[in-house]
Amino acid sequence: MSSGEVSIHDLYREFATLEAQGKLMASDMEKRVWVYARDALPTELVEEPRGSWKKLTRVCIEGTYGNMNKSMITNLRTIGWKYYTHLVILKLDNLCELSGVLNFKDLIRLRSLTVRIGGDRISASKFSIEGLEGLKSLTYFKMHFDWDETEAYVGQLPTALTVLEVDAVVVFERDVLALCTNLVSLKLRAVNTSDLDLRSCSSLQKVELTHIKGLEIVRLGPTLKSLWISWCEELVQVCGLDRLVGLLSLVLMSNRRLLKLPSLTGLECLHTLKCVWLQIEEVPGLDGLVGLKSLALWTCQRLSKLPSLTGLQYLEVIDAYGNENLTSLQGFGDLRALTTINLSCCAWLRRLPDMSNLTNLKVLNLCHTRVELHEEDIHMLEGLQALEPVLVHISIRYFFAPLGSTYYGLDFKRHMIMYSRSRHPRSYQGWQTWKEQGWREKYLHYPSVAGYLVGEGLKIRDIENIWGLIPGPATEFLGIDRHEISIW
């Protein structure tokens, strides 16, 4: 054993390993409560137990990659679980070719159950876990499959369950959670279900749903604090979302068929809202989220405008990355808490809203946009004392080597063009001076950020095709190298 902290669990594991190696006789462990079996099952588990084996509280059965004993899997189904009524923790780890039925109805004191199917890649197999609904002490249940070839069926789950994590191809019936009134945390990935009803889970606070196959409708209860739904390609409706008055965090990502959201006006406690790759045209009730601190709307292709956010006094971050059809922004008012605005890759955005009252604004990202900064815009940005250099361009030397990137920013306080290599700096200390001469007046000859940088000599590949701001002959006149690998 290595030096450092040693827990009781570590000691049990070491004793069990020594016994498996023949260095410790069973008679030396008269008060056994823990068994660790690796690649082979002790005969005492398969046969009717004797002595201290009857009072086992912890059992771990584990397989290893490339050394899977198939007879162990066969014997696993023959274990007389009815003899182990004192068992509290059961872990089946890294098993392969598991099939048939595992019935745990006799483990009346079981609190924690973990099943992981792993090992060498196998052919398709199916198995089921039954008898859980009557286990009054089971509070933690986790399933994980390394391979999609394995499919499982799980019956109804017990009332006592507080944590459920499933990352596996598991068939979920609609009423599988009907008894789970004490469930607090639910994490599902890759399960198969078309209608997930969580209304009976009256204690549920955290839900994370990812890659749920066939899921069309989610029905939510009113107690949620955190909701994450991602890559559910068939999802069309989230029922009860507008009634989650205590919700703190909401993430909706890449749910392609989710075309419309209900009004979020009543979610006054919400502090984080993130919508990514959704086909929504608007976020109803966004201006009523008075407790919101972070707003992220990424690559929502149908989103063309944002409502006024003047009432969101706690808002710190606005991240509107990649909304190509976003053409206008309403006023920000005097959002004194706002520190970051990211408008990068909003290709059709041409003008900035009034930002003169954003006294704490530090980060403004205009990279990959068509924003035009006129005299009044430059004067406005010069007045923001906390503003760092405004990011306007990223030049990537090698496409698959982000460490070769160079970031360019406009310093509106010192009238300099700044640059930074490797990463976007978060403070002045990360920037270096690229050009020291004043550029304020010269910039007005090129109203767009792209046009100005070309005028200053930056080589931007095919800029006339990307932006449509500079005619073809102008690129030759400015000496732009079309073959330089550079991305806006």
Phi, psi and omega in degrees: 000141179283157180286162181123198181292138179233121179265168176300323178301317179299319180296315177302317182296317180296317178298317181295321179294317178299320180294318180296332179274001179080012182266355182218122183278151181301328180294340179282352181236073185288338181246049182296134174227357186221135177231130175239109182249127182235117178069354178202144180265135171299141181299335180295333179284327183278321180272173177295123187291157178232157174054230185293341180298335181291341184249026176301137176247340182223130178225129174236123177243120190228140172254166179236152180298133175075001182220043185275120179275105185297329179295333178295320179295318178298315181292335181301324181282348181263357179297131179276084184298341180295341179277348188247056183287349177270357185296130182251320182234127177231126180231119175250107193239135172061041179266153176230161177057035176282131182212171180085209186239132170249116182247118184250024186297337183274353181275071191291342179256004184297129179250329185225129179228125178234129178232120178233123177260118183214224181074204181292148178300135188234171174284170184301138178212156181225145173206169180224150176245124185231168175083013183277334188297337181265002182277103187284351181251353185289113181247343184226127179220125181226134174232139179214129176245131176285333185235145179284350181291341180267134178230139184229158174238133179237129179283191183299142185261156191280164181295325186287345186300129178247332180230125177230122177231118180231116174238075189195160175281091183236135177276120180252119171285163185297327184262017184298333181252014186299330182266355191275065181286345180256004182295128182251319184232128181232124179228114182236136176216131174071010177285163180250115175196149180257337184218110182254113183254113183250011185293333180280348180277081191285354179247003188293130181240332184227128179228130175228116182240123182222131177054045177278117187282126177081000184290121179249326184226134171243130179248118188255148171270173189274001190263359187296141173252331183219131180225127178229120177230118183220146174056034172262087193294336182263359185292128179239343185209135174242099185279135177089002181298323183285354181252009181275073188292341179258007184294132180255327184222132179227123177232123176236118189225125172053045171258088197296331183267000177276096189264346185212139177252148174288168178295132182260014187304322185283356183272066187288344179270350184298126178246346178225122177232124181225118177240121186231129176054047175253153180262044181264149178266339181201168173244095184298135178079010181302322182288354178260002180276076191292342180262004186294134177248328182226124179239121178232118175236098186254128168050044172268094194297334183266358181282120184247343180203159175243143178287173176296135181250021188296338182272357184267077189290344180261001184293126182251329185226130169241116182238103183249037185303133165077015178274089191295334181262006178287117185248343183210150175236138175280175183294151177264352180062222180245061179285088186293339181274348186289123181242339187222131173229120179245112179244019185297144178066017168272083197296332185257009178280123186248329184233147176271147173285177178293122179240012189297338182262005180274073190292341181255009180294125181249318187243124174229120183247113178247017183296140177065033176239173175251024183301132176256128179254106178269182183308312183292329178290317179297318179298321179297314182289329176296333182277354180270098189293333182272356187289127173281170175309133184280120182290125184233347184199143173234122177253121183253116183289317179231127191303320183262020180230082183301338179291349177269006183284151172234130181256133179245138180222154177259122178267108185276352178269320183252001178056050178232158170261127184250161174215159177212139180260154173081316183204161178287116183291148180258001178206171180301329184297338182273352182263154172233156181283127176264310175226129186269336186293153179297145184230358187304309182290319181297326182300326184295344175283342179233088188301335180264155177300317180299313181298320181295315183295324175296318178299332179273357174107359176291136180269118184236120188293127174050043185296328182290333179279327181283315189256329184071018184264333184237127180293160183308309181301333181295328180294323177291321180296322181277355178075035181283131179270111183292339186266357179287132182282104183212135188237138173259000000 
